[in-house]
Amino acid sequence: MGQIAIKAYTEAVTRWAQLTDERSRDRGEGPVSNAVVIAVAAAGAVLLGTIITAAVNTWGAKIPK
């Protein structure tokens, strides 16, 4: 059991070193542009939810009691 844990730890540390190595880092877009895209998508989802809620409340108010 201990050998499996040691091997898993070693593999995880090795992979982490590969992922964070500056020499092999790709030169893609930075995290800021991704954050902006996510923020715009979240704002759109909130706006859509608000519109749907308003439409449902308006529709529900028209139902006679």
N, C-alpha and C positions, 0 to 999 in steps of 0.2 A: 504493500500500500504506500509506503514511504517513497519507493522508487518512482511510482506513478506520479505522486505529488511533486517530487523533485523534477521529473521530466516535464511535467506541465508548466511548472514555474519557469524552468529554463527556456522552454519554447515561447512562453508569453514574454519574457524579458527580451529574448532575441528578436521577436516580431516587433515589439515596441521600439527597440533600437533601430530596426529597419524603417519603421514608419516615421520616426522622428529624425532620421539622418538628414542633415542639410544638403549633403552632396547628391542624394538621390531624390530630393524633393522636386516635384513637378512645378512648373512655373505657370500654373493655371490662375484663375481668378482668385482673389482673396476672399476672406470670410465676410467682408463688408457687403459686397454685392449679393451674396447669398442671404445675408440677414435682411437686406432691403426687400428682396423677392419674397421672403417668408413673411415679413411685416405687411407687405401689400396684400398678399394672399389672405392673411389673418384679418386684415381690415375689410377686405371684400366679403369674407365669410360673416363677419359681424354685421356688415351692412345688409347682406342678403337675409340673415336671420331677423334683423329688425324689420325689414320690409315684409317678410312672411308673417311675422307676429302681428304687425299692424293690419295686414290684410285679413288675417284670421279673426282678430278682435273686431274689426269692422263687420265682417260677415256674421260673426256670432251675435253682434248687437242687433242685427236685423231680424233675427229669429224671434217670433212672437212668444210671449211667456204664457 
